Amino acid sequence: MRVIAFIILIQIAFTGVKAQEQAFLKMVQPVKTEINTSSSKQYMSGRTCIGCKVTLNDDTIHVYPTGVFALKRIIKPGRTSFTLTTKDTTGKKVSRTYNYYYTTLPPVRATSVFRIDDIKVFPKGNSTLSPGDTIRVRIKGYPGCKAYWMHETPLHELPSSKYGAEGFYEGSYVIQEADSLLDNRIAVFLKNKDGNTTVLQSSNKLTYQRDQLLAGRTIDRNTYLTIAPEGDRLGPLKIGYLDSDVLLRITGKQGNYYKVKLSNQQTAFIPELLLETVSLSEPTPLNIVEATRTWSDAKYDYIAVALSERLPYLSTQQVDPGKITLDIHGANLEPDFTPGADSMQEVKGIKWEQIGSDVLRVNISLKHKQPWGYKVYYDSTLLVIAVKHPPASFQLKNLTLGLDPGHGGTNVGALGAAGYYEKQLTLMISMLLKTALEKEGAKVLMTRTTDQFVPNEDRLSYYRQMNPDLLISIHLNSSVNPVDVHGTANYYKYPFCEPFNRSIHAQLLGLGLSDFGNNGDFNFILNNPTEFPDALIETLFLSNPEDEMNVLDEGFRQKMVDRIMAGIKDFLREAEQDQVTRKVIEQAAAPGTSEESPGADQ
């Protein structure tokens, strides 16, 4: 009976059948009735019974057909009280009073007594450092003093305009071979005009890395490098994935991340758990590249570089003209290097360029303006760049699409005021999209088809292994501002994914939705693969009542799916036209010599 009753409730919610409800208030924000804040902008959102009237003090608040409401108020310093009242059709009322205590942040004031108030050391946290690393420090203390640290290196007092008051001192120090930071805290000294000295130590410890031949090897193909050991809610910004067993020289550690030296001019960070440490007996010699190979099969063009060690690499791409650039760190061209010149299907030309004493750049120009993906891997110590051919057909019936309903299981995602989780709605939209794609004959690979928890790392591994032609991830957005922030958005990381996202985003805007942007360089895990174009669709804002009302409407969900389908087809149509144009150019050039010999050194 309980199961039947639950099904009936779900049907009521999604078919719009209105049951008689008594007045109630179910708040999303705020969750407390006593609120201390340092912001004048305050938001309230929640749900009441369908058909109920809501007032805030003497103001009537708009209630959406879903029973959801949202409002913004500007409050003044001190105490502000709001009484939120809902009244049902029988006249029954429910009221709740919210007290806001708004305190403005006090202005920064100079330290009035001879002392050091605060010390900040960068890098943050406990760190292991090597010669050449830079430490930076900032302190707040008594103004007009002589400040110094690390071997009496001076700190310079900043003008009051920098931080709003006098008494801020900054400085930096480069670690030397002779330094010895053995589990020590950084001490900073302040000396006044009377010759008195005060000292303050940092809370974090710095350690000097004695083993200058410490290295590590990556554990699997999903090992990634980051630009820093910390980041936003999506984690540190990833700059590339590496194959397994790639050798990385460790030069330090910050928190749970090793700092690694890729080449003389570039460092990166890698999670400690993704690296197996080793101690080298001698420095790794510079790899001299003497031989390369190029060949093709039915799906890929291949460019292979013979190395004596599995070296780290980073890549970028561009569109129109299509181009892939790979930097091999720790490699150098042999002076008499002569590349191969085999004809390939998609690769138009290859340029080998030494951009530093230990960085070899491979510039791969493509015949078409739209890259369809590539992968980089090792076969023993042969570094292989596999460039995917465009599809033989641009009809959906001949393509495989990955479809990722965001969240699932215990990973519920955002919660809307109407009481539905993001994980529920992403699955509903994805199943509609799956049906539409399969109706067109496409093969669809899905992360999940039920309310199932799937770790993000498993999603990444699955799609990199299955290698679809295109990948779409469905999500809903959320904001602490439920009033002003709304609309649809797309997100991607790499330039070659921008046209795919742009086509879908333009179609969704045709529904009259607000434009939250087609946003690049995004750090979402399924935006990171280079094997195929991908699109992250943040369909609507679940936190906004009108967006939420739309996504709860099955008819509107179908309209969004129809628009996504149209966007996919627009992208494929544009890519197909590029193919046609290229063939015309090639036919016009025959039987003469083309402007660029495939595989030739340019």
C-alpha positions as CSV (number, residue, x, y, z in Angstrom):
1,M,0.0,0.0,0.0
2,R,2.8,2.4,0.8
3,V,4.4,1.8,-2.6
4,I,1.0,2.5,-4.3
5,A,0.5,5.7,-2.3
6,F,4.0,6.9,-3.2
7,I,3.3,6.3,-6.9
8,I,0.1,8.3,-6.7
9,L,1.8,11.2,-5.0
10,I,4.4,11.3,-7.8
11,Q,1.7,11.2,-10.4
12,I,-0.1,14.1,-8.7
13,A,3.1,16.1,-8.7
14,F,3.9,15.6,-12.4
15,T,0.4,15.7,-13.9
16,G,-0.6,18.9,-12.2
17,V,-3.5,17.3,-10.2
18,K,-4.1,19.6,-7.3
19,A,-5.0,18.0,-4.0
20,Q,-6.4,20.1,-1.2
21,E,-3.6,21.1,1.1
22,Q,-3.4,22.9,4.4
23,A,-1.1,25.9,4.8
24,F,2.6,25.1,5.5
25,L,6.0,26.6,4.9
26,K,8.9,24.5,3.7
27,M,12.0,26.8,3.4
28,V,15.1,26.3,1.3
29,Q,16.7,29.5,2.6
30,P,17.1,30.6,5.2
31,V,17.0,27.4,7.3
32,K,17.2,29.3,10.6
33,T,15.0,32.1,12.0
34,E,18.0,33.9,13.6
35,I,20.5,35.0,11.0
36,N,23.8,36.8,11.5
37,T,25.1,38.3,8.3
38,S,27.6,40.8,6.8
39,S,25.7,41.2,3.6
40,S,22.8,43.7,2.9
41,K,21.3,41.4,0.2
42,Q,19.2,38.6,1.6
43,Y,17.2,35.9,-0.2
44,M,14.3,33.8,0.9
45,S,12.9,30.9,-1.0
46,G,10.6,28.0,-0.2
47,R,7.3,26.2,-0.9
48,T,3.8,26.4,0.4
49,C,0.6,24.7,-0.5
50,I,-0.6,25.1,-4.1
51,G,-3.2,28.0,-4.1
52,C,-2.0,29.5,-0.9
53,K,-1.3,33.2,-0.5
54,V,2.0,34.4,0.9
55,T,2.9,37.7,2.5
56,L,6.1,39.1,3.9
57,N,5.1,41.7,6.5
58,D,2.6,43.7,4.5
59,D,3.9,42.8,1.0
60,T,2.2,40.2,-1.1
61,I,4.6,37.7,-2.6
62,H,4.1,36.0,-5.9
63,V,3.6,32.2,-5.6
64,Y,4.2,30.1,-8.7
65,P,1.7,27.3,-9.6
66,T,4.1,24.8,-8.1
67,G,3.7,26.5,-4.7
68,V,7.2,27.9,-4.8
69,F,8.2,31.5,-4.0
70,A,11.4,33.4,-3.9
71,L,12.2,37.0,-2.9
72,K,15.1,39.4,-2.4
73,R,15.3,42.1,0.2
74,I,17.9,44.8,1.0
75,I,18.4,45.2,4.8
76,K,20.1,47.9,6.8
77,P,22.7,47.5,9.6
78,G,21.2,46.3,12.8
79,R,18.2,44.1,13.4
80,T,15.6,43.5,10.7
81,S,12.5,41.3,11.3
82,F,10.4,39.7,8.6
83,T,7.3,37.8,9.2
84,L,6.5,35.3,6.5
85,T,2.8,34.2,6.4
86,T,1.0,31.7,4.2
87,K,-2.8,31.3,4.2
88,D,-4.7,28.5,2.5
89,T,-8.2,28.7,0.9
90,T,-9.9,27.8,4.2
91,G,-8.3,30.8,5.9
92,K,-5.8,28.8,8.0
93,K,-2.5,30.7,8.5
94,V,1.1,29.7,9.2
95,S,3.5,32.4,10.2
96,R,7.2,32.5,10.9
97,T,9.4,35.4,11.9
98,Y,13.0,35.8,10.7
99,N,15.4,38.1,12.5
100,Y,18.4,39.3,10.5
101,Y,21.4,40.9,12.4
102,Y,23.4,42.7,9.8
103,T,26.8,43.8,10.9
104,T,29.1,45.6,8.4
105,L,32.6,44.5,8.3
106,P,34.8,46.8,10.4
107,P,37.4,48.8,8.5
108,V,41.0,47.6,8.6
109,R,42.9,49.5,11.3
110,A,46.6,49.8,11.9
111,T,48.1,47.7,14.8
112,S,48.2,50.0,17.8
113,V,50.8,48.2,19.9
114,F,54.2,46.8,19.1
115,R,53.5,43.3,17.8
116,I,52.9,41.1,14.8
117,D,49.1,40.4,14.5
118,D,49.1,37.9,11.6
119,I,51.4,36.0,9.2
120,K,50.5,34.4,5.9
121,V,53.0,32.2,4.1
122,F,52.7,31.1,0.5
123,P,52.6,28.3,-0.5
124,K,49.9,27.5,2.0
125,G,49.9,24.6,4.3
126,N,52.7,22.2,5.1
127,S,55.1,22.1,2.1
128,T,58.2,20.4,0.9
129,L,60.4,22.7,-1.2
130,S,63.5,22.4,-3.4
131,P,66.2,24.9,-4.4
132,G,64.8,27.5,-6.8
133,D,61.3,27.5,-5.2
134,T,60.0,30.8,-4.0
135,I,58.4,31.4,-0.6
136,R,56.3,34.5,-0.1
137,V,55.1,36.1,3.2
138,R,52.8,38.8,4.2
139,I,52.4,40.1,7.8
140,K,50.3,42.6,9.6
141,G,52.0,44.4,12.5
142,Y,53.1,47.6,14.0
143,P,53.7,50.3,11.3
144,G,57.0,52.0,10.6
145,C,59.3,49.2,11.7
146,K,62.1,47.1,10.1
147,A,60.7,43.7,9.1
148,Y,62.8,40.7,8.1
149,W,62.8,36.9,7.9
150,M,64.9,34.1,6.2
151,H,68.6,35.0,6.7
152,E,67.5,38.5,7.6
153,T,65.9,39.1,4.2
154,P,64.0,42.4,4.5
155,L,60.2,42.7,4.1
156,H,58.9,45.9,2.7
157,E,56.0,47.9,4.2
158,L,53.2,48.5,1.7
159,P,51.4,51.8,1.2
160,S,48.2,52.1,3.3
161,S,46.1,52.1,0.0
162,K,47.1,48.5,-0.6
163,Y,45.1,46.9,2.3
164,G,43.4,49.9,3.8
165,A,45.9,50.6,6.6
166,E,49.6,50.9,7.4
167,G,51.6,48.0,8.9
168,F,51.4,45.4,6.1
169,Y,54.7,44.0,5.1
170,E,55.5,41.7,2.2
171,G,58.5,39.8,0.8
172,S,59.8,36.8,-1.0
173,Y,62.7,34.4,-0.7
174,V,64.2,31.9,-3.2
175,I,65.3,28.6,-1.6
176,Q,69.0,28.0,-2.0
177,E,71.1,24.8,-2.0
178,A,72.6,25.7,1.4
179,D,69.2,26.2,3.1
180,S,68.0,23.7,5.6
181,L,64.3,23.7,6.4
182,L,63.9,20.6,8.4
183,D,60.3,20.5,9.5
184,N,60.5,24.2,10.6
185,R,58.0,27.0,10.9
186,I,58.8,30.3,9.3
187,A,59.7,33.0,11.8
188,V,59.2,36.7,10.9
189,F,60.8,39.5,13.0
190,L,59.7,43.1,13.5
191,K,62.2,45.6,15.0
192,N,61.1,49.1,16.1
193,K,63.0,52.4,16.3
194,D,64.0,51.7,19.9
195,G,65.7,48.5,18.9
196,N,63.1,46.2,20.4
197,T,62.3,43.1,18.5
198,T,59.1,40.9,18.3
199,V,58.7,37.6,16.4
200,L,55.9,35.5,15.1
201,Q,56.0,32.0,13.6
202,S,53.8,30.6,10.9
203,S,51.4,27.8,11.7
204,N,52.5,25.7,8.7
205,K,55.8,23.9,8.4
206,L,58.3,24.0,5.5
207,T,60.6,21.1,4.7
208,Y,63.7,21.1,2.5
209,Q,63.8,18.3,0.0
210,R,67.2,16.7,0.4
211,D,66.7,13.9,-2.2
212,Q,67.0,15.8,-5.5
213,L,66.6,12.6,-7.5
214,L,63.2,11.7,-6.0
215,A,60.8,10.8,-8.8
216,G,57.5,9.0,-9.4
217,R,55.6,7.0,-12.0
218,T,51.9,7.5,-12.9
219,I,49.7,4.7,-11.8
220,D,47.1,4.5,-14.7
221,R,45.7,6.3,-17.7
222,N,43.5,8.5,-15.6
223,T,46.4,10.2,-13.8
224,Y,46.1,14.0,-14.3
225,L,48.2,17.0,-13.8
226,T,47.0,20.3,-12.2
227,I,48.1,23.9,-12.4
228,A,48.0,24.2,-8.6
229,P,47.3,22.1,-5.5
230,E,44.1,23.9,-4.7
231,G,41.1,25.2,-6.7
232,D,37.4,25.8,-6.7
233,R,34.5,23.5,-5.9
234,L,35.5,21.3,-8.8
235,G,39.0,20.9,-7.5
236,P,42.4,22.1,-8.8
237,L,42.4,23.1,-12.5
238,K,43.4,20.0,-14.5
239,I,45.9,20.7,-17.4
240,G,46.1,17.2,-18.9
241,Y,45.9,13.4,-18.4
242,L,48.9,11.1,-18.7
243,D,49.3,7.4,-19.6
244,S,50.5,5.0,-16.9
245,D,54.2,4.6,-15.9
246,V,55.2,8.1,-17.0
247,L,58.3,9.3,-15.2
248,L,57.9,12.6,-13.3
249,R,60.7,14.3,-11.3
250,I,59.4,15.3,-7.8
251,T,60.6,18.7,-6.6
252,G,58.4,19.3,-3.6
253,K,55.0,18.7,-2.0
254,Q,52.1,20.9,-1.0
255,G,49.4,19.3,1.1
256,N,48.4,16.1,-0.7
257,Y,49.9,17.1,-4.0
258,Y,53.4,16.5,-5.3
259,K,55.1,19.3,-7.2
260,V,56.7,17.9,-10.3
261,K,59.2,19.4,-12.8
262,L,58.0,18.7,-16.4
263,S,60.8,20.7,-18.0
264,N,63.2,23.6,-17.2
265,Q,60.4,26.1,-17.7
266,Q,57.3,24.3,-16.5
267,T,56.1,22.6,-13.3
268,A,52.8,21.1,-12.3
269,F,51.1,19.3,-9.5
270,I,49.8,15.7,-9.2
271,P,47.7,14.1,-6.4
272,E,49.9,12.0,-4.1
273,L,47.8,8.9,-4.6
274,L,48.3,8.9,-8.3
275,L,52.1,8.6,-8.2
276,E,54.3,5.7,-7.1
277,T,57.6,7.2,-5.9
278,V,61.0,6.0,-6.9
279,S,64.5,7.3,-6.2
280,L,66.7,7.6,-9.3
281,S,70.3,6.5,-9.2
282,E,71.3,9.4,-11.5
283,P,69.5,12.2,-13.3
284,T,67.4,11.3,-16.3
285,P,69.3,12.2,-19.5
286,L,67.7,14.4,-22.1
287,N,65.8,12.2,-24.7
288,I,67.1,12.8,-28.2
289,V,64.5,12.1,-30.8
290,E,65.9,10.5,-33.9
291,A,63.0,8.7,-35.4
292,T,59.3,9.1,-35.9
293,R,56.6,7.1,-37.7
294,T,53.2,7.9,-39.3
295,W,50.5,5.6,-40.4
296,S,46.7,5.3,-40.7
297,D,43.9,2.7,-40.2
298,A,40.2,2.9,-40.6
299,K,39.6,5.2,-37.6
300,Y,42.8,7.1,-36.8
301,D,45.9,8.7,-38.2
302,Y,49.0,7.9,-36.0
303,I,52.1,9.8,-35.3
304,A,54.7,8.0,-33.1
305,V,57.8,9.4,-31.5
306,A,60.5,7.0,-30.4
307,L,61.8,7.9,-26.9
308,S,64.0,6.1,-24.4
309,E,61.7,6.9,-21.4
310,R,58.0,7.6,-20.8
311,L,58.1,11.4,-20.7
312,P,55.3,13.8,-19.6
313,Y,53.3,15.6,-22.3
314,L,50.7,18.3,-22.5
315,S,48.4,19.1,-25.5
316,T,46.1,21.8,-26.8
317,Q,43.8,22.2,-29.8
318,Q,42.2,24.8,-32.0
319,V,39.3,25.0,-34.5
320,D,39.2,26.6,-37.9
321,P,41.8,25.7,-38.8
322,G,41.8,22.4,-37.0
323,K,45.1,21.9,-35.2
324,I,46.5,19.8,-32.4
325,T,49.6,20.8,-30.5
326,L,51.6,18.4,-28.3
327,D,54.5,19.4,-26.1
328,I,56.9,16.5,-25.0
329,H,58.8,17.6,-21.9
330,G,62.3,16.3,-21.6
331,A,62.8,15.7,-25.4
332,N,65.1,17.2,-28.0
333,L,65.4,16.8,-31.7
334,E,68.5,15.1,-33.1
335,P,70.3,17.7,-35.3
336,D,69.9,15.7,-38.5
337,F,66.3,14.7,-37.7
338,T,64.3,13.9,-40.9
339,P,60.5,13.2,-40.3
340,G,58.5,10.7,-42.3
341,A,56.2,11.9,-45.1
342,D,53.5,9.2,-45.3
343,S,50.1,10.3,-46.6
344,M,47.3,10.3,-43.9
345,Q,43.5,10.7,-44.1
346,E,43.0,13.6,-41.6
347,V,46.4,14.9,-40.8
348,K,47.4,17.6,-43.3
349,G,50.9,18.3,-42.0
350,I,53.3,18.0,-39.1
351,K,55.7,20.6,-37.9
352,W,58.4,19.6,-35.4
353,E,59.6,22.5,-33.3
354,Q,62.1,22.8,-30.4
355,I,60.5,25.5,-28.2
356,G,63.0,25.1,-25.4
357,S,66.2,23.2,-24.5
358,D,64.1,20.3,-23.3
359,V,60.6,20.7,-24.8
360,L,59.7,19.3,-28.3
361,R,56.5,20.6,-29.8
362,V,54.6,18.7,-32.4
363,N,52.2,20.9,-34.4
364,I,49.6,18.8,-36.2
365,S,47.5,20.6,-38.8
366,L,44.2,18.9,-39.9
367,K,42.4,18.9,-43.2
368,H,39.1,19.9,-41.5
369,K,38.4,22.8,-39.3
370,Q,36.6,20.6,-36.7
371,P,38.8,18.1,-34.8
372,W,36.9,15.0,-33.8
373,G,39.2,14.0,-30.9
374,Y,42.6,12.4,-30.3
375,K,44.3,10.3,-27.7
376,V,47.9,10.2,-26.6
377,Y,49.4,7.0,-25.1
378,Y,52.6,5.0,-24.9
379,D,53.4,1.7,-26.6
380,S,56.4,0.7,-24.5
381,T,58.5,3.9,-24.9
382,L,56.9,4.9,-28.2
383,L,54.7,7.9,-27.7
384,V,51.7,7.7,-30.0
385,I,49.3,10.5,-31.0
386,A,46.2,9.0,-32.5
387,V,44.1,11.6,-34.4
388,K,40.5,10.5,-35.0
389,H,39.0,10.7,-38.4
390,P,35.7,12.6,-39.0
391,P,32.8,10.2,-39.0
392,A,32.2,8.4,-42.3
393,S,28.6,9.6,-42.1
394,F,27.1,12.5,-40.2
395,Q,23.7,10.9,-39.8
396,L,22.7,10.1,-36.3
397,K,21.9,6.5,-37.3
398,N,25.6,5.9,-37.9
399,L,26.9,7.5,-34.7
400,T,27.4,6.6,-31.1
401,L,26.6,9.1,-28.4
402,G,27.5,9.0,-24.8
403,L,24.8,10.3,-22.5
404,D,25.5,11.1,-18.9
405,P,22.6,11.9,-16.5
406,G,24.3,14.0,-13.8
407,H,24.4,12.8,-10.1
408,G,22.5,9.7,-8.9
409,G,22.1,7.7,-5.8
410,T,23.6,9.3,-2.7
411,N,25.0,12.1,-5.0
412,V,21.7,14.0,-5.2
413,G,22.9,17.2,-6.7
414,A,20.9,20.4,-6.2
415,L,17.5,20.5,-4.4
416,G,14.7,22.7,-5.7
417,A,12.2,24.4,-3.5
418,A,9.4,22.1,-4.9
419,G,11.2,19.2,-3.3
420,Y,12.8,17.5,-6.3
421,Y,16.5,16.6,-6.6
422,E,18.7,17.3,-9.6
423,K,19.5,13.6,-9.9
424,Q,15.8,12.9,-10.6
425,L,15.4,15.5,-13.3
426,T,18.6,14.8,-15.1
427,L,17.6,11.2,-15.5
428,M,14.1,12.2,-16.7
429,I,15.6,14.5,-19.4
430,S,18.3,12.0,-20.3
431,M,15.8,9.2,-20.8
432,L,13.7,11.4,-23.1
433,L,16.9,12.3,-25.0
434,K,17.9,8.7,-25.2
435,T,14.5,7.8,-26.8
436,A,14.9,10.7,-29.3
437,L,18.4,9.6,-30.3
438,E,17.5,6.0,-30.7
439,K,14.5,6.9,-32.7
440,E,17.0,8.5,-35.2
441,G,19.0,5.3,-35.1
442,A,21.9,6.4,-32.9
443,K,23.6,4.1,-30.6
444,V,23.4,5.5,-27.0
445,L,25.8,4.7,-24.2
446,M,24.5,5.8,-20.8
447,T,26.2,6.3,-17.4
448,R,23.1,5.2,-15.6
449,T,19.4,4.5,-16.4
450,T,18.3,4.2,-12.7
451,D,18.8,6.2,-9.5
452,Q,22.3,4.8,-9.2
453,F,25.5,6.3,-7.7
454,V,28.3,6.3,-10.2
455,P,31.6,7.9,-9.2
456,N,32.9,10.6,-11.5
457,E,36.1,8.8,-12.0
458,D,34.2,5.7,-13.2
459,R,32.2,7.9,-15.7
460,L,35.4,9.3,-17.1
461,S,37.0,5.8,-17.4
462,Y,33.9,4.4,-19.1
463,Y,33.6,7.0,-21.8
464,R,37.3,7.1,-22.5
465,Q,37.2,3.4,-22.9
466,M,34.0,3.3,-25.1
467,N,35.1,6.4,-27.1
468,P,31.8,7.6,-28.5
469,D,31.6,10.1,-31.3
470,L,30.0,12.7,-29.0
471,L,29.3,13.0,-25.3
472,I,26.6,14.9,-23.6
473,S,26.2,15.4,-19.8
474,I,22.9,16.7,-18.5
475,H,22.8,18.8,-15.3
476,L,20.8,21.6,-13.6
477,N,22.3,24.7,-12.2
478,S,21.8,26.3,-8.8
479,S,22.5,29.6,-7.2
480,V,22.1,31.2,-3.7
481,N,20.3,34.0,-5.6
482,P,16.9,32.4,-6.6
483,V,15.5,35.7,-7.9
484,D,17.9,37.2,-10.4
485,V,20.0,34.1,-11.6
486,H,18.3,31.9,-14.1
487,G,18.6,30.6,-17.6
488,T,20.4,27.9,-19.6
489,A,24.2,27.4,-20.0
490,N,26.7,25.2,-21.7
491,Y,30.2,24.4,-20.5
492,Y,33.2,22.9,-22.2
493,K,37.0,22.9,-21.6
494,Y,38.8,22.6,-24.9
495,P,38.4,24.8,-28.0
496,F,37.5,21.9,-30.2
497,C,34.3,21.3,-28.1
498,E,33.1,24.9,-28.5
499,P,31.1,24.5,-31.8
500,F,29.2,21.5,-30.4
501,N,28.2,23.4,-27.3
502,R,27.4,26.5,-29.3
503,S,25.0,24.7,-31.5
504,I,23.1,23.2,-28.6
505,H,23.1,26.4,-26.6
506,A,21.7,28.4,-29.5
507,Q,18.8,26.0,-29.9
508,L,18.0,26.1,-26.2
509,L,17.9,29.9,-26.2
510,G,15.2,29.5,-28.9
511,L,12.8,28.5,-26.0
512,G,13.0,32.0,-24.7
513,L,15.3,31.1,-21.8
514,S,17.8,33.6,-20.3
515,D,21.3,33.2,-21.6
516,F,23.8,32.1,-18.9
517,G,26.5,31.6,-21.5
518,N,28.4,29.1,-23.6
519,N,31.4,28.9,-21.2
520,G,34.8,27.5,-22.0
521,D,37.8,26.3,-19.9
522,F,35.5,24.6,-17.4
523,N,37.0,22.1,-15.0
524,F,34.2,19.5,-14.9
525,I,35.6,16.0,-15.1
526,L,33.7,15.0,-18.2
527,N,34.9,18.1,-20.0
528,N,38.5,16.8,-19.7
529,P,38.7,14.0,-22.2
530,T,40.3,14.9,-25.6
531,E,39.0,11.7,-27.3
532,F,35.7,13.2,-28.5
533,P,33.8,16.5,-28.5
534,D,31.7,16.8,-25.4
535,A,29.0,19.1,-24.0
536,L,27.9,19.8,-20.5
537,I,24.4,21.2,-20.6
538,E,23.2,23.0,-17.4
539,T,19.7,23.0,-18.7
540,L,18.0,25.4,-16.1
541,F,18.5,26.8,-12.6
542,L,16.7,24.5,-10.2
543,S,17.0,27.3,-7.6
544,N,14.9,29.7,-9.7
545,P,11.1,29.2,-9.3
546,E,10.3,29.8,-13.0
547,D,13.1,27.6,-14.3
548,E,12.1,25.0,-11.8
549,M,8.5,25.2,-12.8
550,N,9.5,24.7,-16.5
551,V,11.7,21.6,-15.8
552,L,9.0,20.0,-13.7
553,D,6.7,20.3,-16.7
554,E,7.0,17.1,-18.8
555,G,6.0,19.0,-21.9
556,F,8.7,21.6,-21.4
557,R,11.3,18.8,-20.8
558,Q,10.3,17.4,-24.1
559,K,10.8,20.8,-25.7
560,M,14.3,21.0,-24.3
561,V,15.1,17.6,-25.6
562,D,13.8,18.6,-29.1
563,R,16.0,21.6,-29.0
564,I,19.1,19.6,-27.9
565,M,18.4,17.2,-30.8
566,A,18.2,20.2,-33.2
567,G,21.5,21.5,-31.8
568,I,23.2,18.1,-32.3
569,K,22.0,18.1,-35.9
570,D,23.1,21.7,-36.5
571,F,26.6,20.7,-35.4
572,L,26.7,17.6,-37.6
573,R,25.3,19.6,-40.5
574,E,28.1,22.2,-40.2
575,A,30.7,19.5,-39.9
576,E,29.4,17.7,-43.0
577,Q,29.5,21.0,-44.9
578,D,33.1,21.3,-43.9
579,Q,33.7,17.9,-45.4
580,V,32.0,18.8,-48.6
581,T,34.0,22.0,-48.9
582,R,37.3,20.2,-48.3
583,K,36.5,17.6,-51.0
584,V,35.8,20.4,-53.5
585,I,39.1,22.1,-52.7
586,E,41.0,18.8,-53.1
587,Q,39.3,18.0,-56.4
588,A,40.1,21.5,-57.6
589,A,43.7,21.1,-56.7
590,A,44.1,17.7,-58.5
591,P,46.1,16.6,-60.3
592,G,48.5,19.4,-59.2
593,T,50.5,19.6,-56.0
594,S,48.7,20.5,-52.8
595,E,49.9,23.4,-50.7
596,E,51.1,21.1,-48.0
597,S,52.5,17.6,-48.1
598,P,51.0,15.3,-45.4
599,G,53.6,14.4,-42.8
600,A,56.2,16.8,-44.1
601,D,58.4,19.0,-41.9
602,Q,57.1,22.5,-42.4
